[in-house]
Amino acid sequence: MSMLSTAQLQKIALLSDTVLYNEAVAFIRKLVREQDCAPLPNSQVNGLFSIAESSSYDELYRFVVHQRDRNWPPSKRDIKTFYTALEQELSLMYRKRLKDEFLLLTQQNAQEMRKEANDVMALLAREYIQHLMAENGVLQAEAEADDKRKQNRYQKQGRR
């Protein structure tokens, strides 16, 4: 695995609990509540989660871009919307926030800095995606409960 310091790992854990958690929740709620996307289906959740858990940042990023660029049928447009937004979030985190805001990079040499950035991003992305998927599950449960309520209301009206 990576050669990250204990200090870096502690900082990532703290960022996960504070910044990344809140941002992941806001990200998925915005898609579902404001942009009217369906929560990500379980097949996508499981795929994204296993890639995030087991892969390097480069592999995870390639997966996200691949999913974004797939020719999804109209019924699965929300999946494309999700991956388009996720790619933007990850890119911003990698290009700007890693260095300027999170201050997680210690290497000076360009090649070592790139490796360190990828190691750090693999962990940040994993944390972010874990929070995303947890909130996605909450929103899925809410959507299912709403559907049941509507169904019950409809059935009661039908019996009158």
Sequence and secondary structure as in RCSB ss.txt:
>XXXX:A:sequence
MSMLSTAQLQKIALLSDTVLYNEAVAFIRKLVREQDCAPLPNSQVNGLFSIAESSSYDELYRFVVHQRDRNWPPS
KRDIKTFYTALEQELSLMYRKRLKDEFLLLTQQNAQEMRKEANDVMALLAREYIQHLMAENGVLQAEAEADDKRK
QNRYQKQGRR
>XXXX:A:secstr
     HHHHHHHHHHIIIIIHHHHHHHHHIIIIIS      HHHHHHHHHHHHHS HHHHHHHHHHHHHS   GG
GHHHHHHHHHHHHHHHHIIIIIHHHTS      SHHHHHHHHHHHHHHHHHHHHHHHHHHHHHHHHHHHHHHHHH
HHHHHHHHH 
